[in-house]
Amino acid sequence: MINKRLLIKHLLAHNDENSFYDKKRKVDISHKEGKAKFLKHICALSNSNPKNNSYIVIGVEDEDNNIIGVDFFDDSKIQNLINAYLTNPPIVQYENIPFPHLPDDKVVGLVTIRPTGKITSLRKNIWKYYGGSVFFRDGSISMPKVFDIEIKDVNSNIVAAIEKHAQNNIEHTLNGVFDFMNFRKDFNPQYKVFKEYFVVCWAGQKKVVKNETFYSRVDIELINEQVRLFFSALDDVSIAINDDSFKIIEYVNLGLQDSNKYYPLEETIIKFEDNAHYNIETKLLFEPPQFNKKDLHHIYNTNNAILDKLKKGLSLTPREALDLKNLPATYLICYLNLFDKALDKLNEAKPYLKAYNKEVYNLYKESMRILRKVKYS
């Protein structure tokens, strides 16, 4: 089993960007340009390495390899995006890798690309790239190319050596467990060994609501691979464990006019097998809540008025400041109730919410995360 933190260190220490490895400060697939560039790199790395894995490391400064981290990214539907836009799509896995020096909410993103051995191309137009385009790596750059020449496999031995040196061992596993238990000691940390091989650590603030147990500020890590499986400072989740699996049901708190309700968002089951393998299955549970259209029109117009004041740099009243905290979630509710322009307004609000304060901006990111899960499902 590969220790992904070690793998990232080996990639950064021994190799500049090349035909099997790329690094990024950040990736944004919420907009067409960012989505198109991400797909281009996936396509190029898959085509340039037909017989071995390729990697993208996200959260690293390009000039000096300084690890600065990115937000935890829990989009389990990223393969759906790959399948929708690429012909002969590779298998793509996005993992969140914690590093000790990073803040709680920051990780390094690791994208692993497993090719099919066939030429991958864009299935349809996106941004300035045309459907049918084929990309390859030219050194550290992803370029469109003609592919009437034989693709040479020049990286398999190099990649195999890097992955071999990143194999986990008992010392790394024990250190990972101790580090987690000490770092999360204020949030009731626990661990469980599955199939005599896998070690999962988790922590969260426990609370009981109507005889049901929920956890908030949840952090779950698969220690063997140094992969963070789940992290949220906002959501409530339920956890169910047996000898073979670890199940998480994630809930979101949505509502209007101080009348909120918990809605199940997504179920994630991590299943551990006897052959030292595991797989993660996710199922979207979310059913968008429906509200009275007259009430929604009032709230939508109130949000627009607050956004206009933010754009003009005007001060908000105490009531408007309270409504601002609900603005991301209520714009989301409006969009889910067929107010199509509410999504444009939410995107438009991003820089102003970010400038206002961290709490409001985190609420914006939470709404966008819910939307992303619903959209790609």
C-alpha positions, 0 to 999 in steps of 0.5 A: 500500500502506497503512503500518499504523503511519501509519494508526494514528497518523492515526486516533489524532491526528485522530479520537475514537472514532466510527462508523468507528473504535474503540479498546480497551485490550485485547480478550479473546476467550478468555471469553464476555463478551469474545468477545460484546463483540468481536462486538458492535463488529464488527457495529456498525461493519460496519452503520454503514459499509456502503461503507468500512472500519472500524477497531478499534485495540487497545493504546491508553489511552482517556483520552490515546491513549497507546500501551501495546501488547498481546501479539502475537496470531496467531489466523489463525482469527479469521474463523472466529469471525466467520462462526460468530456473525454473519449476513452477516459482514464480512471481518475482518483482525487485524494486529500493528503494531510500534512502536519504543518498545514492548517486543519482545513488545508490538504494537498490534493493528489490526482492519480490518472490510470490510463486505458491504453487507448488514445484519450481525446475531448468528446466535445467543445469546452472553453477554447478547446474543440471536441476531438482534440488530443493532448500530449505532454511536451516536457512540462506542458500539455499540448495538442498534437497529431498522434500518427506516431507510435507512443513510446513507454519511457516512464514505467520504470521511473514511476515504479521506482517512485511508488516502491519508495513510497510504500507504507510500513509499520513505523509510518502507520503507528506514527500516523495513529499517534499523530492523529490521536494527539492532534485531535484529542479535543474531539474524542479521537478513535481508531479501528483496525479493519481486516487486520491491515487497514487503520481508520482514525476518526474524531468529531464532536458528538451530540444526540438529537431525538435519540440519534447520534451525530458528529460535527467537526468530523475528521476521518483518515485512512492512516495506511495511505495518509489519506483524509477521507472526510473533513468538515467544520460545518456538517453533521454526519452519522457514523456506522461501523461493522467489521467490514465497513465504515459508513458515513451519512452527511447531512446539510442544514437548510431552510428559510426564515430561521426554520431549518431542517437537516437533509441527508446529502450523501452516503459514503461506504468504505468497504475493506476486503480480505485481499488488502484492498478497499473501495469507496462507494458513494450515493447521493441522497439529497432531495432538494427542498421545495418552498413557496414561490412567493416567499422565495421571490421575497428572499431572492430580491432581499439577497440581490439588494444586499449584494448590491450594497456590498458591491457599492461598499455600503454598510449593512444594517444589523438585520442585513448582516444576519441575512448575509449569513444565509445568503449563500444557502438561500441563493442555493435554495432558490436555484434548486427551486428553478430560479435559474439566475440565482446561481449567477448571483451566487457566483457574482457574490463570491469576491464580496463574501470573501472580502466580508469575512471568513465565516460568510465565505466558508458558508459560500464554499459549503453551498457551492460544494452541495451544488457540485455534488448535485450537479455531477450526479 
